[in-house]
Amino acid sequence: MKNTKVIFPGTFDPFTLGHLDVSLRLADIFDKVYISIAVNLEKLPTFTIDERKVMIQKVLSESSKKNIEVITISGLVTEYMKNNNIKVLARGIRDSEDLYYELKMSRMNKLLYPEMDTIFLHTSENYAYISSSLIKEILKFNGPIDGLVPSILVEDIKNKFIKN
């Protein structure tokens, strides 16, 4: 691919090993990867946008991939894409439920920005069961999250739950 950019939007609340897996694989395919922390009006986030951005940057600082940038978007991701000449949006897929939801979203995004395409990257088998919601549920009962989130974030995430 020639000088290609991709945007990988999500709430990342918190950033999981599945998110990291997809991000690093995208970095092998595209010249530039934008991890976009999006506002999801249907979810009440545990972490602020700034906290999520810092966490993702902390994880990426340990990576050899230097073509990944963390951004925040307030508004429609398609508008950001238009304004920054990004024509590919990537979504990680764990199962058929994710696929069904993401297909509807990709069709709507295409209506909003006809020049764009959505690609789906199947999450690696080791991470297909991990979700941010599941991690938060485990933490409510003070359970272990090792092996679900990047090890560099385990204490930061646990500390946030202890404070709340």
C-alpha positions in Angstrom: 0.0 0.0 0.0 1.2 3.5 -0.8 1.4 6.1 1.9 -1.8 4.8 3.5 -3.4 6.0 6.7 -6.0 4.2 8.8 -8.0 5.3 11.8 -8.9 2.8 14.5 -11.6 4.4 16.7 -12.9 3.2 20.0 -13.7 4.1 23.5 -10.7 2.0 24.8 -12.1 2.1 28.4 -9.7 0.6 29.3 -7.2 -0.3 26.5 -7.0 -4.1 26.3 -4.5 -6.6 24.9 -7.1 -7.1 22.1 -6.9 -3.4 21.2 -3.1 -3.6 21.3 -3.1 -6.6 19.1 -5.2 -4.9 16.4 -3.2 -1.7 16.7 0.2 -3.4 16.2 -1.1 -5.5 13.3 -2.5 -2.3 11.6 0.9 -0.7 12.1 2.4 -3.5 10.0 -0.1 -2.9 7.2 -0.4 0.9 7.1 2.1 3.7 7.0 0.2 5.6 9.7 -2.2 4.4 12.3 -4.4 6.8 14.2 -5.9 5.4 17.4 -8.9 7.6 17.9 -10.4 7.8 21.4 -14.0 8.4 20.7 -16.9 9.6 22.8 -19.6 6.9 22.9 -22.8 8.6 24.1 -24.3 5.1 25.1 -21.4 4.4 27.5 -20.4 6.0 30.8 -16.6 5.8 30.7 -14.6 4.9 33.8 -11.6 6.7 32.6 -11.5 10.3 31.2 -10.4 10.8 27.7 -7.1 12.2 28.9 -6.5 9.2 31.2 -7.2 6.8 28.3 -4.9 8.8 26.0 -2.1 8.6 28.6 -2.6 4.9 29.1 -2.4 4.1 25.4 0.6 6.3 24.9 2.3 4.5 27.9 1.7 1.1 26.2 2.9 2.3 22.8 6.1 3.8 24.3 7.1 0.1 24.9 6.5 -0.8 21.2 8.9 -0.6 18.4 6.1 0.7 16.2 6.6 4.4 15.7 3.8 4.9 13.1 1.0 4.9 15.6 -0.5 8.2 17.0 -3.2 8.6 19.6 -5.8 11.2 18.9 -9.1 12.3 20.4 -12.1 13.3 18.4 -15.2 15.1 19.5 -17.8 14.6 16.8 -18.2 12.3 13.9 -15.2 10.2 13.0 -16.1 10.5 9.3 -15.8 14.3 9.6 -12.3 13.9 11.1 -11.4 11.5 8.3 -12.7 13.9 5.6 -10.7 16.8 7.1 -7.5 14.8 7.3 -7.7 12.8 4.1 -8.0 9.4 5.8 -9.9 7.0 3.7 -9.7 3.8 5.7 -11.4 3.0 9.1 -10.4 -0.2 10.9 -12.5 -2.2 13.3 -11.4 -5.2 15.4 -13.9 -8.0 15.3 -14.1 -10.7 18.1 -17.3 -12.6 17.1 -20.4 -12.5 14.9 -22.1 -10.1 17.4 -19.3 -7.6 16.8 -19.5 -8.1 13.1 -23.3 -7.5 12.9 -22.9 -4.2 14.8 -19.9 -3.1 12.9 -21.5 -3.8 9.5 -24.4 -1.5 10.4 -21.9 1.2 11.5 -19.8 0.8 8.3 -22.8 1.3 6.1 -23.8 4.5 7.9 -20.2 5.8 7.8 -20.1 5.1 4.0 -23.3 7.2 3.6 -21.6 10.0 5.6 -18.3 9.7 3.7 -18.6 7.8 0.4 -14.9 8.0 -0.3 -14.0 5.9 2.8 -13.9 2.2 3.3 -14.1 0.1 6.5 -11.9 -2.9 7.0 -12.4 -5.6 9.7 -9.5 -7.2 11.4 -10.3 -10.3 13.3 -8.9 -10.2 16.8 -6.2 -12.9 17.4 -7.7 -16.0 19.0 -5.9 -15.3 22.3 -7.8 -12.1 22.8 -11.2 -12.8 21.3 -12.9 -13.2 24.7 -11.5 -9.9 26.1 -13.7 -6.8 26.3 -13.4 -3.6 28.3 -16.8 -4.3 29.8 -15.7 -7.7 31.0 -12.5 -6.2 32.5 -14.6 -3.6 34.5 -16.9 -6.4 35.7 -14.0 -8.4 37.0 -12.6 -5.3 38.7 -15.9 -4.7 40.5 -15.2 -7.9 42.3 -11.5 -7.2 42.8 -10.6 -9.9 40.4 -7.3 -10.3 38.5 -6.9 -8.6 35.1 -3.4 -9.8 34.3 -3.3 -11.2 30.8 -6.3 -9.0 29.8 -4.7 -5.6 29.6 -1.1 -4.6 28.9 1.0 -5.4 32.0 2.2 -1.8 32.2 -1.4 -0.7 32.8 -2.5 -3.3 35.4 -1.8 -1.2 38.5 -3.0 2.1 36.9 -6.4 0.4 36.1 -6.7 -1.3 39.5 -5.9 2.0 41.3 -8.7 3.8 39.4 -11.2 1.2 40.6 -9.9 1.3 44.2 -10.5 5.1 44.2 -14.0 4.8 42.9 
